[in-house]
Amino acid sequence: MKGLVLAGGSGSRLWPITHTSAKQLVPVANKPVLFYGLESIADAGIREVGIVVGDKAAEIEAAVGDGSRFGLEVTYLRQDAPLGLAHAVRIARDYLGDDDFVMYLGDNFIVGGISSLVRRFRTSRPDAQIMLTRVADPRAFGVVELDQRGRVIGLEEKPEHPKSDLAVVGVYLFTARVHDAVGRIEPSWRGELEITDAIQGLIDAGCRVQSTVVSGYWKDTGNVADMLEVNRLVLDGVEADCSGEVHSSELVGRVVIEAGATVTGSRIVGPAVVAAGSRIRDSHIGPFTSIDSDCTVVDSEIANSIVLRGASIVGMRRVEHSLIGRETEVTVTETETDTEAGTGTATVPSMPRIPRAHRLVLGDHSKVQVAS
């Protein structure tokens, strides 16, 4: 059995982060989301994996390499344009041959992996096996219709009027029969070759299509809110580990300070992770925050956020629910103080201070100054 990992999408919903980097490499708890999928495939006993790449191919190849770090043998398959999931299967036809395969969307996150799903498929060997989950707005997904006995009888991609609330999760298992179905479909109204149309073709041809409703956690990390939610979930499972340098600081709860990181005069409330090479000084780091390598946080407060490699945050009163890109600089610029006429003394309002927070989504190499 082989793996087919799709990592060629443009990631428009994560712009501006994905303007300069692949969406599959945006880190969750300081590890690219793509790596979680590759680890799940390896854990399921699959060794040969084809990765479909697009215009960010060089970045993904540099991060994944030959796959040996995951126990995999990786082959890269070029997709000139993101023309649909079934198009990815079509261009991978020669690589896949007549082998069974699992297709895994590289920006999806599934708690618990796919080992049990792969075992079930190998035992019963349907022509296709899909994973389903109930969603609040099915119009944004491929939607499945089941009969009274729970058998798959219909699929539709992003329907205007969904027939159920069961959405297809981004993991599919197929035998080689899917290639004939992919070869027969035409582009949808979106101009893409839809895998849901190919699976419907299997059903219409009398092939066996099985489904499993996901009981654990699944998330398509296609936007900032979803990235932050997955980051919270992963951080919630970390164990405290202080291998870096900590001076005159307080670590509360499950905090990870990697070797090579330095924390001085600060308070960090877990779960939180500070990667190697990062420097935290005179700051408060709140829960569910992951700070990647070689970052600087000075005289600032940040919580429930993802800070990517090499970012610098200085003098910020409060940053929350934010995604800060690589090599980004966020600083404070001083504003003039209001004064009473003729006195030169500051006017201080006699009211309690209202907490304020900044929410930022910044692409790589941004520079932002915020008024103090």
Secondary structure, DSSP 8 states (H G I E B T S, - for coil): -EEEEEE----GGGTTHHHHS-GGGSEETTEEHHHHHHHHHHHTT--EEEEEE-TTHHHHHHHHTTSGGGT-EEEEEE-SS---HHHHHHHTHHHHTT--EEEEETTEEETT-SHHHHHHHHHH--SEEEEEEE-S-GGGSEEEEE-TTS-EEEEEES-SS-S-SEEEEEEEEE-TTHHHHHHH----TTSS--HHHHHHHHHHTT--EEEEE--S-EEE--SHHHHHHHHHHHHTT---EE-SEEES-EEESSEEE-TT-EEES-EEESSEEE-TT-EEES-EE-SSEEE-TT-EEES-EEES-EE-TT-EEES-S-EES-EE-TT-EEEEE-----B-TTT--B---SS------B--EE-TT-EEEEE-
